Every structure is written in structure tokens, then in C-alpha cells.
Amino acid sequence: MKTKSLFRMTAVASVALMLGALSAEARPGGGRSSGSRGSHTYSAPPSTNTAPSTAQPMQRSTTTPAPGMQQPGMAQRPQATPPAQGSRWGGLGMGLAAGFLGAGLFGLLSGAGFLSGLGSLMGMIGFLFQIALIAGMVFLVMRFLRARREGAQGPMPANARMGGMGSGPMGRGDRMPPQPLAGGPIPGMAGGSVAAQTGPVDKIGVTGADFDMFERRLQEVQDAYSREDLNALRAIATPEMVSYFADDLKANAQRGAVNRISNVKLLQGDLAEAWREQDGDYATVAMRYGLTDVTLERSSGRIIGGEPRGEEVTEVWTFRRPHGGAWQLSAIQQTA
């Protein structure tokens, strides 16, 4: 009975972990910061009222960091700590203690006694006392040397003690507690009533039509991802982002799951920065939007993850527009 109960508990825990993983991998870009922002890929975008916290660094990107730049999100290799050098006096003390003990034992075996001899019971007691005294001295010396060695190595880093900064393979980003989507007038992206907290850096002159396109792309990307339509995604996202979407959809299919997204609505948005490079224009916008995001079992349609009541998500999206072309999704970053 105990074995069966243990097996059932293990099975339940495994299913719960699997469902948690499915929920964490829902929606396009759900939880990972992925894509490219041109020369700004490894620079944090300015904060805004919509996303006052810093955007998380890229975890998946085909853009190579500039020489000498430490890629964010990747742990820096710690420098090797030189081995602590032993104390000269510590080695001398150990040698004296060992020599003293050896001399006493030699005297005992040769019949001369340890210090004063062991011809009587009192001599035996004295011998044992001296052995204990020597052992105590050796213990203290060893403890002192160990303390010096640990002090020379320095304290253990906090991230090593606590397991590091690592995050799950597919976190959920900056989600608000699940709640029904509230109605009422909420400033939109193009409304102009929400200004960037630190002021947007606009070097290309983003227009109202551009903001309308960003909002449309939000709807289109979520819809195409929900339908698992890679052809539609190729028309509105860069090849790099499409490759990430394809990998995520394939992972869902291998687990027998499918993601369904509906009721996508932009609640608030503003420009973080916009700039021009040789390959085109870039615009990074912070968006807070509501959606219904659930994960279904592909065979039965049963809900196995997500929040059917709806939720709100805050992300930072970057769009790229090649010269003479249309805006395409180039990156999605989660907020810290």
C-alpha cells in the first residue's frame, strides 16, 4: 500500500509539473526575451509609464554582441581563486607535534617510557593524558589552518548559495494576478495621453499610423500563433522570430498540447525609443494588453493550463521596418 501511495503521489507531482510547464510556455514569446533590436539588442530600452521596470535582456538572439561586451543573461565565468598558501608556522607546528608524538611512542616501545616512563599505573595515566594533550594540540592547529584557508578563499557568492539567478526555461513574464478584464476608457498607444516616463527617444518621427500598425501587429501575431499559422507569421515577423515561434509550437505539439489565444486588447502603450540603422528603422514600444490565454490538450480539448477568465500582460515589443517595407515584429522582451 505504501508503495502504491508513493507511486500515485509521484505521478500527481509529475503531471502538475508538466501542466505548469505547459502553462509557462503559452502565448508567443511567453516569458522569454527573444529576437534582435539591431545595434541596441544588448542595451536596455528606456523605461516608460507602461513598463517602468527594466526590460529583461535577450535570452535568444542571433545578433552577436559587440567585441568585449558581456552578453546579458549569460553568467560571467568566475575567475579561478588561487589556492591558499599554507602557513610556515602551521607546518612547523605540525612537524613538532608529530615528532614529539613519535619520540614518545619510540620511548614507550623501547622500554624507556614516555617522558617519565610507564612503569606504574600513574605512568600509564600520565601517558594517556599526554596523548590527549597532544591530540588536542593537533586538533587546534588543524582547525586554525582550516579557518585561515577558508578566509583566504573568501565568502561564497550569494548566487552560489541560493542556486543562482537562474529562471525557468519559459517564465510567464510580468503578469498581473488573474482577473476579469476591466472595461472603461484606458489610454491606448496612439492616444497620446500616456507619455514615456523618461521621455521617448524618437529619431525617426513615429506617426499615429505607425502606432496603429503596432497595435494591429499585436493582434495579428497573437491570432496567427494561436492558429499555428507559420505562413501568416512570416508576413508580420522577422525570420528570426518566426523560427522561435516554430520551435515553441513544435514543443507544444510534442507534448500533445495546443495554445489558444483570444480577446486580445491593447490597454496601454507608449514609445520607448525609435532609431534608424543601415538595414531599416526600429521602434521599441511598451504594451500592456489583456488576453485570454489557455493551453488545451490537443486530443480532447480539455484545458490544462492558462487562465480562462483572462489576464493582463506587460511586454516590450520591437518592430523593424526595412527601407520601403512594412513594420515586422523583431523582438519581444519581458519586463523585470
C-alpha positions, 0 to 999 in steps of 0.5 A: 500500500505504501508503495502504491501511495508513493507511486500515485503521489509521484505521478500527481507531482509529475503531471502538475509539473508538466501542466505548469510547464505547459502553462509557462510556455503559452502565448508567443514569446511567453516569458522569454526575451527573444529576437534582435533590436539591431545595434541596441539588442544588448542595451536596455530600452528606456523605461516608460509609464507602461513598463517602468521596470527594466526590460529583461535582456535577450535570452535568444538572439542571433545578433552577436554582441559587440567585441568585449561586451558581456552578453546579458543573461549569460553568467560571467565565468568566475575567475579561478581563486588561487589556492591558499598558501599554507602557513610556515608556522602551521607546518612547523607546528605540525612537524613538532607535534608529530615528532614529539608524538613519535619520540614518545611512542619510540620511548614507550616501545623501547622500554624507556617510557614516555617522558617519565616512563610507564612503569606504574599505573600513574605512568600509564595515566600520565601517558594517556593524558599526554596523548590527549594533550597532544591530540588536542594540540593537533586538533587546534592547529588543524582547525586554525589552518582550516579557518585561515584557508577558508578566509583566504578563499573568501565568502561564497557568492550569494548566487552560489548559495541560493542556486543562482539567478537562474529562471525557468526555461519559459517564465510567464513574464510580468503578469498581473494576478488573474482577473476579469478584464476591466472595461472603461476608457484606458489610454491606448498607444496612439492616444497620446495621453500616456507619455514615456516616463523618461521621455521617448527617444524618437529619431525617426518621427513615429506617426499615429499610423505607425502606432496603429500598425503596432497595435494591429501587429499585436493582434495579428501575431497573437491570432496567427500563433494561436492558429499555428499559422507559420505562413501568416507569421512570416508576413508580420515577423522577422525570420528570426522570430518566426523560427522561435515561434516554430520551435515553441509550437513544435514543443507544444505539439510534442507534448500533445498540447495546443495554445489558444489565444483570444480577446486580445486588447491593447490597454496601454502603450507608449514609445520607448525609443525609435532609431534608424540603422543601415538595414531599416528603422526600429521602434521599441514600444511598451504594451500592456494588453489583456488576453485570454490565454489557455493551453488545451490538450490537443486530443480532447480539448480539455484545458490544462493550463492558462487562465480562462477568465483572462489576464493582463500582460506587460511586454516590450515589443520591437518592430523593424521596418526595412527601407520601403517595407512594412513594420515586422515584429523583431523582438519581444522582451519581458519586463523585470 
